[in-house]
């Protein structure tokens, strides 16, 4: 969302912070519909990162198209692991009118990342609109494995939506930047982009890693699409311990409904296999 800016800090909320009840709520607050998507990656310079993408509906904010008016959102988030260790963040999100928006249904998306250790995390986020006092909240679970043990691993799966070009191009020839989709709801007229990273692939006799990737889409425990098996390219990264993989699939072939995307990677040197899956909805 180009008309939203976020200023963030890592300061925990004070006891009288009005956002804390929303953050601690057993059930999500819905005055401002809020979505949360979480995943992890392992980076060369920062190590394990928990990546959180958040979304609110523009129509739920105290803002109208064409008016010189902005809405301020206080954001607070917390990631609590299975040892009781808490990592928090606070943000001030400023949303301004978007004169290019065709309607107020345009969503507002922003991101945050936290340095974490391996473990099972519950991630919570809450928002509060300053002008109205209305709140929204969401929560998600994420298991972050120990990448440092040199076992064959895969990052989380990250989904994005690419609108078809006027020429009807169904597949991109290069990974043009696409925002991470938060609620995993996609139009049938769009293309689903998915991306992940492969870690610690073995190298035989100092050769490049040899990793085989297969993607399939399932519905109601049945496979509806199996993409051709492909070798993971190794010439796209200088860091062979962290290999990126992305691909796309046109959604026009899928009837509306809920689906499961499964990505399986096989290390051909060690015969190790790792798999990740994520659900999405075609509308």
C-alpha positions as CSV (number, residue, x, y, z in Angstrom):
1,X,0.0,0.0,0.0
2,X,1.9,3.1,-1.2
3,X,-0.2,5.5,0.9
4,X,0.8,4.0,4.2
5,X,3.9,4.7,6.1
6,X,5.1,3.0,9.3
7,X,7.5,4.2,12.0
8,X,8.5,1.3,14.2
9,X,10.3,0.8,17.5
10,X,11.0,-2.3,19.7
11,X,9.6,-0.7,22.9
12,X,7.0,-2.8,24.8
13,X,3.7,-1.3,25.6
14,X,3.2,0.4,28.9
15,X,0.6,-1.0,31.4
16,X,-2.0,1.7,30.4
17,X,-1.5,1.2,26.7
18,X,-5.1,0.9,25.3
19,X,-3.8,-1.6,22.8
20,X,-2.9,-4.2,25.4
21,X,-6.4,-5.5,25.9
22,X,-6.8,-6.0,22.2
23,X,-3.4,-7.7,22.0
24,X,-4.3,-10.1,24.8
25,X,-7.8,-10.8,23.7
26,X,-8.7,-14.5,23.4
27,X,-10.6,-13.8,20.2
28,X,-9.7,-11.4,17.4
29,X,-11.1,-7.9,17.6
30,X,-13.1,-7.1,14.5
31,X,-13.9,-3.4,14.7
32,X,-11.1,-3.0,12.2
33,X,-10.7,-6.3,10.3
34,X,-7.1,-7.3,10.6
35,X,-5.1,-10.1,8.9
36,X,-1.7,-11.5,9.9
37,X,0.7,-13.7,7.9
38,X,3.9,-14.9,9.4
39,X,7.0,-16.8,8.1
40,X,10.7,-17.2,8.7
41,X,13.9,-17.0,6.7
42,X,17.5,-17.5,7.5
43,X,19.7,-14.6,6.3
44,X,23.5,-14.4,6.0
45,X,23.8,-11.1,7.9
46,X,21.0,-11.3,10.5
47,X,20.4,-15.0,11.0
48,X,16.9,-16.2,11.7
49,X,14.2,-13.6,11.0
50,X,10.5,-13.9,11.8
51,X,8.7,-11.9,9.1
52,X,5.2,-10.6,9.8
53,X,2.9,-9.1,7.2
54,X,-0.2,-7.3,8.4
55,X,-3.3,-6.0,6.6
56,X,-6.4,-3.9,7.4
57,X,-9.3,-3.0,5.2
58,X,-9.1,0.6,4.0
59,X,-12.9,0.9,4.1
60,X,-12.9,0.3,7.9
61,X,-10.7,3.3,8.6
62,X,-11.9,6.9,9.3
63,X,-10.8,8.1,5.9
64,X,-12.5,8.9,2.6
65,X,-11.3,9.0,-1.0
66,X,-10.6,12.5,-2.3
67,X,-10.4,14.1,1.1
68,X,-7.2,15.6,2.5
69,X,-7.4,13.5,5.6
70,X,-5.2,10.8,7.0
71,X,-5.8,8.1,9.6
72,X,-3.2,7.2,12.3
73,X,-3.0,3.6,13.5
74,X,-1.1,2.5,16.5
75,X,0.2,-1.0,16.1
76,X,1.6,-3.4,18.7
77,X,2.8,-6.9,18.2
78,X,4.4,-9.7,20.2
79,X,6.0,-13.0,19.5
80,X,6.0,-15.5,22.4
81,X,8.0,-18.7,22.1
82,X,7.6,-22.0,23.9
83,X,10.1,-20.9,26.6
84,X,8.0,-17.9,27.4
85,X,10.5,-15.4,25.8
86,X,8.7,-12.4,24.4
87,X,9.8,-10.2,21.5
88,X,7.7,-7.1,20.9
89,X,7.4,-4.2,18.5
90,X,5.3,-1.0,18.2
91,X,4.6,1.0,15.1
92,X,2.7,4.1,14.1
93,X,1.1,3.6,10.7
94,X,-0.1,6.7,8.8
95,X,-2.7,6.0,6.0
96,X,-3.4,8.8,3.6
97,X,-6.1,9.0,0.9
98,X,-5.1,7.4,-2.4
99,X,-6.5,9.4,-5.3
100,X,-5.7,6.5,-7.7
101,X,-7.8,4.0,-5.7
102,X,-10.9,3.0,-7.6
103,X,-12.7,2.2,-4.3
104,X,-12.2,2.0,-0.6
105,X,-11.8,-1.7,-0.7
106,X,-8.1,-1.3,-1.3
107,X,-6.2,-3.0,1.5
108,X,-3.4,-1.4,3.6
109,X,-0.4,-3.8,4.0
110,X,2.7,-3.3,6.1
111,X,5.5,-5.5,7.4
112,X,7.7,-6.1,10.4
113,X,10.6,-8.5,11.1
114,X,12.1,-9.7,14.3
115,X,15.3,-11.5,15.2
116,X,14.3,-14.8,16.8
117,X,15.8,-18.1,18.0
118,X,14.5,-21.6,17.0
119,X,11.2,-22.5,18.7
120,X,7.4,-22.5,18.5
121,X,5.9,-19.0,18.4
122,X,2.5,-17.5,18.9
123,X,2.5,-14.1,17.1
124,X,-0.1,-11.5,18.0
125,X,-0.8,-8.1,16.6
126,X,-3.3,-5.4,17.5
127,X,-4.2,-2.1,15.9
128,X,-6.0,1.0,17.2
129,X,-7.2,3.9,15.2
130,X,-6.4,7.1,17.0
131,X,-9.4,9.2,15.7
132,X,-12.1,6.6,16.6
133,X,-10.5,4.3,19.2
134,X,-11.7,1.3,17.3
135,X,-9.4,-1.8,17.5
136,X,-8.6,-4.9,15.5
137,X,-6.4,-7.9,16.2
138,X,-5.1,-11.2,14.8
139,X,-2.8,-14.0,15.8
140,X,-0.9,-16.9,14.1
141,X,1.4,-19.7,15.0
142,X,4.8,-20.4,13.6
143,X,7.5,-23.0,14.2
144,X,11.1,-21.9,13.5
145,X,13.5,-24.8,13.1
146,X,17.2,-24.7,14.0
147,X,18.9,-23.9,10.7
148,X,22.4,-23.9,12.3
149,X,22.4,-27.7,12.7
150,X,23.2,-28.0,9.0
151,X,20.2,-30.2,8.3
152,X,18.5,-29.8,4.9
153,X,15.8,-27.2,5.5
154,X,13.3,-25.0,3.8
155,X,12.0,-21.6,4.8
156,X,8.3,-20.7,5.1
157,X,6.3,-20.4,1.8
158,X,5.5,-16.8,0.8
159,X,2.6,-16.1,-1.5
160,X,1.9,-13.1,-3.7
161,X,-0.6,-12.2,-6.4
162,X,0.3,-11.0,-9.8
163,X,-2.4,-9.4,-12.0
164,X,-2.3,-10.4,-15.6
165,X,-1.0,-7.8,-18.0
166,X,-3.2,-6.3,-20.7
167,X,-1.5,-8.7,-23.2
168,X,-2.7,-11.6,-21.1
169,X,0.8,-12.8,-20.0
170,X,0.3,-15.8,-17.7
171,X,3.8,-16.3,-16.5
172,X,6.6,-13.9,-15.6
173,X,10.0,-14.5,-17.1
174,X,11.7,-12.7,-14.1
175,X,10.7,-12.4,-10.5
176,X,9.4,-8.8,-10.5
177,X,8.7,-7.5,-7.0
178,X,5.3,-8.5,-5.7
179,X,4.0,-7.7,-2.2
180,X,3.4,-10.7,0.1
181,X,-0.3,-11.5,0.2
182,X,-1.5,-11.5,3.8
183,X,-4.9,-13.1,3.8
184,X,-4.1,-15.6,1.0
185,X,-7.3,-14.8,-1.0
186,X,-6.8,-14.6,-4.7
187,X,-8.9,-13.7,-7.7
188,X,-9.3,-16.4,-10.4
189,X,-8.1,-13.9,-13.0
190,X,-4.7,-13.6,-11.3
191,X,-1.5,-15.6,-11.1
192,X,-0.3,-17.1,-7.8
193,X,3.4,-16.4,-7.1
194,X,5.1,-18.5,-4.5
195,X,8.6,-18.3,-3.1
196,X,10.8,-20.1,-0.6
197,X,14.5,-20.7,0.3
198,X,16.4,-24.0,0.5
199,X,19.0,-24.2,3.2
200,X,22.0,-26.5,3.8
201,X,21.9,-28.5,0.6
202,X,24.8,-30.9,0.4
203,X,27.7,-30.4,-2.1
204,X,29.4,-33.5,-3.5
205,X,33.1,-33.0,-4.3
206,X,32.8,-29.2,-4.1
207,X,30.2,-29.2,-6.9
208,X,27.0,-27.2,-6.8
209,X,24.1,-28.5,-4.8
210,X,21.7,-30.8,-6.6
211,X,18.1,-30.2,-5.4
212,X,14.9,-31.3,-7.0
213,X,11.7,-29.3,-6.4
214,X,8.1,-30.4,-7.0
215,X,5.0,-28.3,-6.4
216,X,1.4,-29.6,-6.2
217,X,-2.0,-28.1,-5.4
218,X,-4.5,-30.1,-3.4
219,X,-8.2,-29.7,-2.6
220,X,-10.1,-31.9,-0.1
221,X,-7.0,-34.2,0.2
222,X,-6.9,-34.8,-3.6
223,X,-4.2,-33.6,-5.9
224,X,-5.6,-31.3,-8.5
225,X,-2.4,-30.0,-10.1
226,X,1.1,-31.4,-10.1
227,X,3.7,-29.1,-11.6
228,X,6.7,-30.6,-13.4
229,X,9.7,-31.6,-11.3
230,X,12.5,-29.1,-11.7
231,X,16.1,-28.7,-10.6
232,X,16.8,-25.8,-8.3
233,X,18.9,-23.2,-10.1
234,X,22.2,-22.6,-8.4
235,X,23.4,-19.7,-10.6
236,X,21.0,-17.2,-9.0
237,X,22.8,-16.8,-5.7
238,X,26.4,-16.6,-4.6
239,X,25.4,-18.0,-1.2
240,X,24.9,-21.7,-2.0
241,X,23.8,-22.4,1.6
242,X,20.7,-20.3,1.0
243,X,19.1,-21.0,-2.4
244,X,16.0,-19.1,-3.5
245,X,13.2,-20.7,-5.4
246,X,10.1,-19.2,-6.9
247,X,7.4,-20.1,-9.4
248,X,3.9,-19.2,-10.5
249,X,0.6,-20.9,-11.4
250,X,-2.3,-19.3,-13.2
251,X,-5.5,-19.6,-11.1
252,X,-8.0,-19.5,-13.9
253,X,-8.0,-23.3,-14.0
254,X,-9.3,-23.5,-10.4
255,X,-12.9,-23.3,-9.3
256,X,-13.6,-21.0,-6.4
257,X,-12.7,-22.7,-3.1
258,X,-9.9,-23.5,-0.6
259,X,-6.7,-25.2,-1.7
260,X,-3.4,-26.4,-0.3
261,X,-0.1,-25.7,-1.9
262,X,2.7,-28.1,-1.1
263,X,6.3,-27.7,-2.1
264,X,8.7,-30.7,-1.7
265,X,12.5,-30.4,-2.0
266,X,14.8,-33.4,-2.4
267,X,18.6,-33.2,-1.9
268,X,19.8,-35.6,-4.5
269,X,23.2,-36.0,-2.8
270,X,22.0,-37.0,0.6
271,X,18.4,-38.2,-0.4
272,X,17.0,-35.9,2.3
273,X,13.5,-34.5,1.8
274,X,11.8,-31.5,3.2
275,X,8.3,-30.2,2.6
276,X,6.2,-27.2,3.4
277,X,2.6,-26.4,2.7
278,X,0.2,-23.4,2.9
279,X,-3.5,-22.9,2.3
280,X,-5.0,-20.3,0.0
281,X,-8.5,-19.4,-1.3
282,X,-9.5,-18.8,-4.9
283,X,-12.4,-16.3,-5.3
